[in-house]
Amino acid sequence: MDIVLELTDTFIADYAYAYFFPARPAPYDFPHATAANASAQTFMAWTYKPATQFIQVQPSQAAYNTSLPRDHPYRQIVTLFFITWIFGIVVYFVFATLSYYIIFDKRTLHHPKFIKNQVWLEIKQANKSMPFMAVCTAPLFLLEVRGYGKLYDTTEQGPGLWYNVLQFPLFLLFTDFCIYWIHRYLHHPFVYKHLHKPHHKWIMPTPYASHAFHPLDGFAQSIPYHVFPFIFPLQKMAYVFLFIFVNFWSILIHDGEYLTNNPIVNGAACHSLHHSRFEVNYGQFFTAFDRLGGTYRMPEAWMFEKEKKMSEKQWKKESETVDEFVKEIEGSDERTYGPDLAAKKKN
């Protein structure tokens, strides 16, 4: 995350901190300095060291005109909070909106289990949660930035060329294993009621439901991503890529487009069953840990027949099944179903 922090400092934060926390002038050093240039001298112990050898952007003068240099921990945690919050919102809206307009089948808006004004409610829940998730996440990013993790830059600094490839499947397997158990624990009746239930409000999720969590639920499921670089080496550029990828993947498994019935990958079809059957398919990327844990449910053949999947007959049958699970898991159904605002505008 230090790469993203450095780029943010260079193009945005340096100017903000120079404006709000200007540097203090150095004391007049007679006779070695003149009154004309004494005020231009400032206390600044910080010197620029690039976060990576692959991207280097020289700082502007603003980087030296603040009393809070780039390596000040208070400045770093505040900036990391805004990066996590704003960057998360940007990734969410860009990818979820593209998925909604290009991939998501709008006929789903008329499904009997689609909540009234659902798209707006999903976006509202996501935007309410993200700043609180950023508060929880920023301290972990701060530890990484300040060198407490095992992030490395060049191949020479890491385990070797072989690990540059191995780190990707290792990251996916480790995080998937951890998320499986965290997610499964979130379905404990007491925990589910207070934390995970808001995400299961969406029986027929849209891509905007991908980040529509209770903030502690969303943070809990993100912990493995942040723990990984404290246990295993991870290349810095790979970390940025994986951070974007996991957010993108979360959107993909909520897009309602069931491309293939892959027995290995936990795709949108598998995850849709988690939303409608509740206590199955807890995995994030793969089906392996659900299979080992006895919680795997294979998508049915009709889910890959688009016209049958979108037929009113199938909708009615599915709705009856969902009602049984809602009654079993939640007791009473507190959702208010009805066409979405977007569906109304089309009619």
Summary of the structure (lengths in Angstrom):
residues: 347
radius of gyration: 24.3
end to end distance: 46.0
largest distance: 91.6
contacts: 1045
relative contact order: 0.12
helix: 63%
strand: 3%
